[in-house]
Amino acid sequence: MLIIVTFNINESALNFDDTSQMLDVYEEYFENQFLQDTQEFYQLESTTYLQKHSVIEYLLKVYSDLF
């Protein structure tokens, strides 16, 4: 899976003193929302799967997806 992130921020207009400020921008504008969306996606995915399959089948699916 390829994820491309684009910020509509003029980097030359920003005056970053250190990389921690850049990390703050990343976390605020991308990471937090990405993690929340990922959590919601997998919660829905697992709930949907468990409605049609047993817990054992679900655990086998999770295990197989890891490898």
C-alpha positions, 0 to 999 in steps of 0.5 A: 500500500502506498500512502502519499501525504501532501501538506498545503504548507509553504515550507519557506514561510515556516521557520522551524527551529528544530525537527521537533516542530516539523514533527508537531506539524506531522502529528497535528495534520496527519498522524492523529487523524490517520491513526483514528481512521485506521482504528475505525476501519479495523473495528468495522472490519472485525465486527463485520467479519465476526458477524459471519464467522466464528471467533476461531476463524477470525483468529486464524484470519488475523494470524494469517494476515500477519504473515 
